[in-house]
Every structure is written in structure tokens, then in C-alpha cells.
Amino acid sequence: METYESIRQWKNQYISSYIDTSVSLNDFHDQVMLKVLEVAKGKMKMDSPPCSFSWFITGSGGRLEQGLISDQDHGIVYEVSNQINDLYFKELGEEIAFGLDFVGYPYCNGNIMSSNPIWCKSLKDWETQLVDWMENESWEVIRYLQIFFDARVLFGNTYYIHHLKSVIFDFKQHHPKILKRFAANMKHAKNVIGPFGQIIVEPHGVYQGCINLKYSAFIPYVNSIRLLSIKENIYETSTLDRMGKLVKKEEYTSLLKNCEGHFSNLIKYRMSLLNASTYDDTHYLNIKNLSKEQRKEIKQILKDGKRLHDAVISMNFIG
């Protein structure tokens, strides 16, 4: 019978066998997390869950874009709220978060975890919460909506998440101004291209000479494509899959030119950071270690990401 300790040992022993591609690495992360879920379920007082549920992951895991080291981003949707179900899934969510941390997925600083009641609710309560978030429109809840939209079911009933995303689409159809709030929320992207076209690197500290790929490169692409996907009712979670849907629409052909190739290459650069020992290490790329061609490529990826980001936030979203 598996334990958190045996899963941690298995993960540490075999993860290096799955780093050839981002696809194989993300598949491995899925396997590890599902093993944790099974152990967590086995620690519950009840032999089996009292009702149907979905356990979903979000963030880079939801988008199938995890690097070598990843923190936690997950939640639970269960069939119906009652005293027994609420208590069971509260305890299961806490156990899952503990187990993931034990095997090597650090607790999420933003508390986007099944152990947080905000991220562990019945289907009806989730519906209510999503509508409340969309009506509230504060910066924090718009961020929550962005996070939720990247949800991918790892275990259980896939209908729940599909249905909840349709709640977002239906609300947006009648209240298109929500898209403007999403766009306003995106204005925090970091610009690392200087006025003379130079790449601006970290000037001091342990990451001196590096760029943060997460904030300077991934976020402009991820946020832009997510917003367009919400606008176009696209259910897919991976950024590349979303791009694949969007480029089929004539109005995005020019806007998304070269973006699929850029994003694929971006993932490869992040996969090159195999000497990472902490979660932060997986995001920093040292420009000095790149060839002249690679520097040129990274600069183009950054410039086109900024172009895409600026174009999307300046759109006149009218639904």
C-alpha cells in the first residue's frame, strides 16, 4: 500500500526520466498527484466519498505547463452540500494539501488549495460563488476567476468544471463589461525590453543577469490567450490548445502570428532549467548562458508577447 513517503521516494527517483518533453513531465506530475489523492482518500474515516466529486488542478498544472518544480493549485467541486459531505470534503481537502506538500509540491502562497473553503464547495455553492465574483469585480476576485478558468479535472466528474465554466460564459454573454475587468486586471505584466530594444535583466542578487520567464514571458502570453478564450467560449485549458482554437478564427490570424511557435519555444527554455533546486529557480533564465541566436530568439519572444499583451488589453470588449 502506498504512503506519502513511498510516493515522495518514487517521485524523486523517476522524475528525471520524464524531463525529455513538457508533455511527459506534466503527465508525470499528474501521476504523482493522483497517487497522493488515493492515499488521502484512504485516510478518511469513510471507506468511500459520500457523493460524486471533481478534484481539479489549476495554475500551470491546469494548463499543462508545469516545470520541474511546482507548487500547489487545486480545488474540489462536490455534488451537493449537506453536513456529512461538507465535513468529508473539508477533511479530504486538508489531507490532499498536506500530502502534496509532503511529496514535494509546496503549499500555495495564495492559498489556492482544496484545504481552503473558497476552493472546496458543492456544485451549487460554486455556481453562487462564481456569480458573486463576477458581480463583485474587485481585483482579487477577478484574479480568482482567471485562476478558476484554468481548472483541469484530474479526478472525478468532468461535467462539474465544464458546467461551471459555462456559468462564466453565460454571465459574460449578458454582462460583457466583465471582459473589460479581465483586461484591466492584466495591466500588471512586467516589461523587460528597454527603450533601445535591450533585454533588462535582474541587476542584483542571486538572480543577477537573469530574466524571470514567468513574469516577463509566460504571463503576457498566458493572460492574453486566457482572456481571448473566455471571450470566445473556449473550454480548453492549455495555452497552446487555446491558441490552436483561436487561430482558426479570422480575426485573430494576424494578432497570433508566430505565437504558437514562440510559446512552444518558451516552454523548451523553461525545461532547460533542470538544475533548479527551488520553485523560484525554475523561472529564472541566465541570458549569459545563451548563444547569440538564442538571445535573439528570446528577445523576439518577449517583444511579441508584449505586443500581444498590449493589443489584447486595448481591445474594445463589447461581448
Secondary structure as UniProt FT lines:
FT   HELIX           4..14
FT   HELIX           15..18
FT   HELIX           22..42
FT   STRAND          53..57
FT   HELIX           59..62
FT   TURN            63..64
FT   STRAND          74..78
FT   HELIX           83..103
FT   TURN            109..110
FT   TURN            114..115
FT   HELIX           117..119
FT   STRAND          120..122
FT   HELIX           123..136
FT   HELIX           139..149
FT   STRAND          152..156
FT   HELIX           158..174
FT   HELIX           177..185
FT   HELIX           186..188
FT   TURN            195..196
FT   TURN            206..209
FT   STRAND          210..212
FT   HELIX           214..218
FT   HELIX           219..231
FT   TURN            232..233
FT   HELIX           239..246
FT   TURN            247..248
FT   HELIX           250..252
FT   TURN            253..258
FT   HELIX           259..271
FT   TURN            274..275
FT   HELIX           280..283
FT   STRAND          284..286
FT   HELIX           287..289
FT   HELIX           292..313
//
